[in-house]
């Protein structure tokens, strides 16, 4: 029974991804502008879809967005938020 449910979920996932709009992935590192220190746990979010991610222990992030997204908000405790078109 579990195998059937898993297969059903996979078929549903792949069929939805074929119908979905075009997407792209943005990735990089978030660091302090002065010292160059990588910021662990910085927030990277898409203002249009309210989706986001946080940087890992190396300050690295990766986020997949719809093709029509144009603004990212970067924030970290103690820093001014940045909005990047």
RODOLUM-832093 format. One record per atom (N, C-alpha, C): atom name; z, x, y; residue in three letters. Coordinates in steps of 0.001 Angstrom, whole numbers, plus 524288, in hexadecimal, padded with zeros to 5 digits. Layout:
+----+-------+-------+-------+-----+
| at |     Z |     X |     Y |  aa |
+----+-------+-------+-------+-----+
| CA |     Z |     X |     Y | ala |
...
+----+-------+-------+-------+-----+
! end
This chain:
+----+-------+-------+-------+-----+
| at |     Z |     X |     Y |  aa |
+----+-------+-------+-------+-----+
|  N | 80000 | 80331 | 7FB55 | unk |
| CA | 80000 | 80000 | 80000 | unk |
|  C | 80000 | 80359 | 804E5 | unk |
|  N | 802CC | 80793 | 80505 | unk |
| CA | 802FD | 80AEA | 8099D | unk |
|  C | 7FDB5 | 80D76 | 80AB4 | unk |
|  N | 7FAE0 | 80EE6 | 806AB | unk |
| CA | 7F5CB | 81154 | 8077A | unk |
|  C | 7F1F8 | 80D88 | 80A0C | unk |
|  N | 7F227 | 808B2 | 80899 | unk |
| CA | 7EEAC | 804C5 | 80AE6 | unk |
|  C | 7EFF5 | 80414 | 810B1 | unk |
|  N | 7F4DD | 803C7 | 81202 | unk |
| CA | 7F65F | 8033C | 8177F | unk |
|  C | 7F4AB | 807F4 | 81AA7 | unk |
|  N | 7F549 | 80C90 | 81893 | unk |
| CA | 7F3B4 | 8114C | 81B45 | unk |
|  C | 7EDD6 | 81157 | 81C22 | unk |
|  N | 7EADC | 80FEE | 81834 | unk |
| CA | 7E52A | 80FC5 | 818B2 | unk |
|  C | 7E393 | 80BAE | 81CB4 | unk |
|  N | 7E60E | 8072F | 81CB2 | unk |
| CA | 7E4DE | 8031C | 82082 | unk |
|  C | 7E5D6 | 80510 | 8260B | unk |
|  N | 7EA20 | 807C3 | 826D2 | unk |
| CA | 7EB62 | 809D5 | 82BF9 | unk |
|  C | 7E753 | 80DE8 | 82D97 | unk |
|  N | 7E5C3 | 8114F | 82A03 | unk |
| CA | 7E1DB | 8154A | 82B47 | unk |
|  C | 7DC97 | 812D6 | 82C9B | unk |
|  N | 7DAF3 | 80EE4 | 829B2 | unk |
| CA | 7D601 | 80C3F | 82ACF | unk |
|  C | 7D642 | 809A2 | 83026 | unk |
|  N | 7DA9B | 80714 | 83156 | unk |
| CA | 7DB48 | 8049C | 83668 | unk |
|  C | 7DB26 | 808AB | 83AC5 | unk |
|  N | 7DDCC | 80CFE | 83A04 | unk |
| CA | 7DDE4 | 8112A | 83DF2 | unk |
|  C | 7D870 | 8133B | 83F0B | unk |
|  N | 7D573 | 81471 | 83AFC | unk |
| CA | 7D037 | 81694 | 83BB8 | unk |
|  C | 7CC7C | 8129F | 83E1E | unk |
|  N | 7CCF2 | 80DAF | 83CBE | unk |
| CA | 7C97E | 809C6 | 83F13 | unk |
|  C | 7CACF | 808F4 | 844D0 | unk |
|  N | 7CFC3 | 80924 | 84638 | unk |
| CA | 7D135 | 808AA | 84BB9 | unk |
|  C | 7CF73 | 80D60 | 84EDE | unk |
|  N | 7CFAC | 811F8 | 84C95 | unk |
| CA | 7CE09 | 816A2 | 84F71 | unk |
|  C | 7C827 | 816A5 | 8506C | unk |
|  N | 7C51B | 81421 | 84D14 | unk |
| CA | 7BF81 | 813C2 | 84DF5 | unk |
|  C | 7BE3C | 81015 | 85275 | unk |
|  N | 7C16A | 80C0C | 8531D | unk |
| CA | 7C094 | 80836 | 8573B | unk |
|  C | 7C2B3 | 80A2E | 85C77 | unk |
|  N | 7C698 | 80D82 | 85C56 | unk |
| CA | 7C941 | 80F48 | 8610F | unk |
|  C | 7C59B | 81244 | 864B3 | unk |
|  N | 7C72B | 8125E | 8699F | unk |
| CA | 7C40C | 81521 | 86D80 | unk |
|  C | 7C45A | 81B05 | 86CB6 | unk |
|  N | 7C0F6 | 81DCD | 86F51 | unk |
| CA | 7C0D2 | 8237C | 86EF5 | unk |
|  C | 7C5D8 | 825C8 | 8713A | unk |
|  N | 7C7D7 | 829D1 | 86EC1 | unk |
| CA | 7CCA8 | 82C55 | 87078 | unk |
|  C | 7CBD2 | 83236 | 870EA | unk |
|  N | 7CF5D | 834CB | 873A9 | unk |
| CA | 7CF40 | 83A6D | 87407 | unk |
|  C | 7D4D6 | 83C72 | 873F5 | unk |
|  N | 7D568 | 8416D | 872C8 | unk |
| CA | 7DA92 | 843CE | 87272 | unk |
|  C | 7DB1F | 8480A | 8768F | unk |
|  N | 7DF7F | 847E3 | 87951 | unk |
| CA | 7E0D2 | 84BE7 | 87D22 | unk |
|  C | 7E595 | 84EBE | 87AF8 | unk |
|  N | 7E596 | 853E7 | 87B4D | unk |
| CA | 7EA1B | 856E0 | 87987 | unk |
|  C | 7EAD9 | 85B9C | 87D08 | unk |
|  N | 7EF84 | 85DAA | 87CFE | unk |
| CA | 7F0A3 | 86245 | 8802A | unk |
|  C | 7F666 | 86380 | 88031 | unk |
|  N | 7F7E7 | 866D5 | 883C9 | unk |
| CA | 7FD4E | 86876 | 8845B | unk |
|  C | 7FF41 | 866D9 | 889B9 | unk |
|  N | 8042D | 86540 | 889FD | unk |
| CA | 806B2 | 86407 | 88EF4 | unk |
|  C | 80A8C | 8686B | 89012 | unk |
|  N | 80A0D | 86AC3 | 894B1 | unk |
| CA | 80D89 | 86F17 | 8960A | unk |
|  C | 80F15 | 86EDD | 89BC3 | unk |
|  N | 81351 | 87193 | 89D10 | unk |
| CA | 8152F | 871FB | 8A263 | unk |
|  C | 8112C | 87506 | 8A597 | unk |
|  N | 80FC2 | 87304 | 8AA31 | unk |
| CA | 80BBD | 8757D | 8AD6F | unk |
|  C | 80D77 | 87ADA | 8AF72 | unk |
|  N | 81274 | 87BA0 | 8B041 | unk |
| CA | 8145B | 88092 | 8B269 | unk |
|  C | 81553 | 884AA | 8AE31 | unk |
|  N | 81865 | 88346 | 8AA4A | unk |
| CA | 819F9 | 8871D | 8A657 | unk |
|  C | 81646 | 88766 | 8A1AF | unk |
|  N | 8133C | 8833A | 8A0D2 | unk |
| CA | 80FD0 | 88315 | 89C40 | unk |
|  C | 8129B | 8816A | 8974E | unk |
|  N | 817B6 | 88049 | 897BA | unk |
| CA | 81ABA | 87E9A | 89329 | unk |
|  C | 818A2 | 8796B | 89126 | unk |
|  N | 817CB | 8791D | 88C04 | unk |
| CA | 815E5 | 87448 | 8899B | unk |
|  C | 81A35 | 8703C | 889A2 | unk |
|  N | 818CA | 86B5D | 88AD2 | unk |
| CA | 81C95 | 86724 | 88B3A | unk |
|  C | 81CB0 | 863E5 | 88632 | unk |
|  N | 820FD | 86440 | 88365 | unk |
| CA | 821B5 | 86175 | 87E74 | unk |
|  C | 82388 | 85BEB | 87F95 | unk |
|  N | 820EA | 85810 | 87D62 | unk |
| CA | 82277 | 852A5 | 87E0E | unk |
|  C | 8206F | 85029 | 8830B | unk |
|  N | 81C8E | 8528C | 88591 | unk |
| CA | 81A23 | 85021 | 88A2B | unk |
|  C | 81710 | 84B57 | 88869 | unk |
|  N | 816E5 | 8476E | 88BB0 | unk |
| CA | 81432 | 8428C | 88A7A | unk |
|  C | 80EAB | 8429E | 88CAF | unk |
|  N | 80AE9 | 84129 | 8896B | unk |
| CA | 80572 | 840AB | 88B0A | unk |
|  C | 803D7 | 83B1D | 889AE | unk |
|  N | 80267 | 83801 | 88DA9 | unk |
| CA | 80116 | 83294 | 88C91 | unk |
|  C | 7FC35 | 830DC | 88F7B | unk |
|  N | 7F98E | 82D0A | 88D32 | unk |
| CA | 7F4E7 | 82ABA | 88F82 | unk |
|  C | 7F6AC | 82602 | 892AA | unk |
|  N | 7F597 | 82608 | 897C4 | unk |
| CA | 7F764 | 821CB | 89B22 | unk |
|  C | 7F49F | 81CA1 | 89A1B | unk |
|  N | 7EFE7 | 81CC1 | 89806 | unk |
| CA | 7ECFD | 817EE | 89720 | unk |
|  C | 7EE97 | 81519 | 89224 | unk |
|  N | 7EFD6 | 81806 | 88E0D | unk |
| CA | 7F121 | 81585 | 88911 | unk |
|  C | 7F6EB | 815C4 | 887BA | unk |
|  N | 7F9FA | 81878 | 88AF0 | unk |
| CA | 7FF92 | 81937 | 889FA | unk |
|  C | 800A8 | 81BCB | 884BC | unk |
|  N | 7FD15 | 81F12 | 882EE | unk |
| CA | 7FE06 | 82215 | 87E31 | unk |
|  C | 7FF3D | 827AA | 87FD3 | unk |
|  N | 801DB | 82A7C | 87C73 | unk |
| CA | 80337 | 82FCA | 87DF0 | unk |
|  C | 8053D | 83307 | 87975 | unk |
|  N | 806CE | 837C0 | 87AD3 | unk |
| CA | 808E7 | 83B6E | 87711 | unk |
|  C | 80C9A | 83F1B | 879EB | unk |
|  N | 80F3C | 8427B | 876FF | unk |
| CA | 8127E | 84680 | 87965 | unk |
|  C | 810DD | 84BCB | 8773F | unk |
|  N | 81212 | 84FDC | 87A36 | unk |
| CA | 810B9 | 8551D | 87875 | unk |
|  C | 81460 | 856D4 | 87414 | unk |
|  N | 81255 | 85A31 | 870B6 | unk |
| CA | 81575 | 85C14 | 86C49 | unk |
|  C | 818A4 | 860E4 | 86DE8 | unk |
|  N | 81AB1 | 863B7 | 86A21 | unk |
| CA | 81E13 | 86837 | 86B3E | unk |
|  C | 81B21 | 86CCF | 86DA8 | unk |
|  N | 81603 | 86C81 | 86DF6 | unk |
| CA | 812D4 | 87089 | 8707C | unk |
|  C | 810A9 | 86EAE | 875BC | unk |
|  N | 8121C | 869EF | 8775D | unk |
| CA | 8100F | 867BB | 87C30 | unk |
|  C | 80A9F | 86578 | 87B8B | unk |
|  N | 808D4 | 864DF | 876B2 | unk |
| CA | 80390 | 862FF | 87589 | unk |
|  C | 8038A | 85D0F | 874E7 | unk |
|  N | 7FF5F | 85A8C | 876C1 | unk |
| CA | 7FEAD | 854EE | 87605 | unk |
|  C | 7F912 | 853CC | 87467 | unk |
|  N | 7F84E | 84F5D | 87202 | unk |
| CA | 7F325 | 84D6C | 87097 | unk |
|  C | 7F366 | 84781 | 870D8 | unk |
|  N | 7EFA6 | 84519 | 87397 | unk |
| CA | 7EFA2 | 83F73 | 87435 | unk |
|  C | 7EA0A | 83D78 | 873C5 | unk |
|  N | 7E948 | 8395D | 870B9 | unk |
| CA | 7E427 | 836F7 | 87011 | unk |
|  C | 7E3F8 | 83211 | 87373 | unk |
|  N | 7DFCC | 831B3 | 8769B | unk |
| CA | 7DF56 | 82D91 | 87A7E | unk |
|  C | 7DA1A | 82AD5 | 87A1D | unk |
|  N | 7D9D9 | 825F0 | 87BFE | unk |
| CA | 7D4CA | 8234E | 87C5D | unk |
|  C | 7D161 | 82617 | 88069 | unk |
|  N | 7CC4E | 82596 | 87FDE | unk |
| CA | 7C8A7 | 8285A | 8834E | unk |
|  C | 7C927 | 826C7 | 888FF | unk |
|  N | 7CB27 | 8222D | 88A27 | unk |
| CA | 7CB7C | 8207A | 88F93 | unk |
|  C | 7D0A7 | 821E6 | 8923A | unk |
|  N | 7D3FB | 824E9 | 88FB3 | unk |
| CA | 7D8EB | 82694 | 8920B | unk |
|  C | 7D7F3 | 82AFB | 895EC | unk |
|  N | 7DA98 | 82AC2 | 89A63 | unk |
| CA | 7D997 | 82EC5 | 89E49 | unk |
|  C | 7DE73 | 83147 | 8A0A3 | unk |
|  N | 7E313 | 82F4B | 89FB2 | unk |
| CA | 7E7C0 | 8317C | 8A21B | unk |
|  C | 7EBF6 | 832B2 | 89E11 | unk |
|  N | 7EDF0 | 83789 | 89E40 | unk |
| CA | 7F25B | 83922 | 89B02 | unk |
|  C | 7F6FE | 83A32 | 89E8A | unk |
|  N | 7FB95 | 8388D | 89CE2 | unk |
| CA | 80066 | 839AE | 89FB8 | unk |
|  C | 80388 | 83D97 | 89C81 | unk |
|  N | 80508 | 841E4 | 89F02 | unk |
| CA | 8082D | 845F1 | 89C7F | unk |
|  C | 80D88 | 845D6 | 89F19 | unk |
|  N | 811AB | 84570 | 89BF8 | unk |
| CA | 816E4 | 84573 | 89E41 | unk |
|  C | 81AA6 | 8488E | 89AD4 | unk |
|  N | 81EA4 | 84AA8 | 89D72 | unk |
| CA | 8229D | 84DC7 | 89AD2 | unk |
|  C | 82785 | 84D8A | 89E30 | unk |
|  N | 82C05 | 84D30 | 89BC9 | unk |
| CA | 830EF | 84CB6 | 89EA7 | unk |
|  C | 83189 | 85165 | 8A265 | unk |
|  N | 832A8 | 8503F | 8A74F | unk |
| CA | 8337C | 85455 | 8AB2B | unk |
|  C | 82E8D | 85620 | 8ADF9 | unk |
|  N | 82A05 | 853E9 | 8AC8E | unk |
| CA | 82510 | 8555A | 8AEF0 | unk |
|  C | 82290 | 8508A | 8B179 | unk |
|  N | 81F4C | 85179 | 8B55F | unk |
| CA | 81C4F | 84D3B | 8B7BB | unk |
|  C | 8181E | 84B7B | 8B3D4 | unk |
|  N | 81780 | 84660 | 8B30C | unk |
| CA | 81354 | 84485 | 8AF97 | unk |
|  C | 80DED | 845FD | 8B1C6 | unk |
|  N | 80A43 | 846FC | 8AE59 | unk |
| CA | 804EA | 84844 | 8AFD8 | unk |
|  C | 80145 | 8441D | 8ADAA | unk |
|  N | 7FD9C | 84250 | 8B0C4 | unk |
| CA | 7F98C | 83EBA | 8AEDF | unk |
|  C | 7F45F | 841A3 | 8AF1E | unk |
|  N | 7F1CA | 841EA | 8AA9F | unk |
| CA | 7ECF5 | 844EE | 8AA32 | unk |
|  C | 7E872 | 8414D | 8A8D5 | unk |
|  N | 7E473 | 84121 | 8AC45 | unk |
| CA | 7DFDC | 83DE2 | 8AAF7 | unk |
|  C | 7DC76 | 84091 | 8A6EA | unk |
+----+-------+-------+-------+-----+
! end
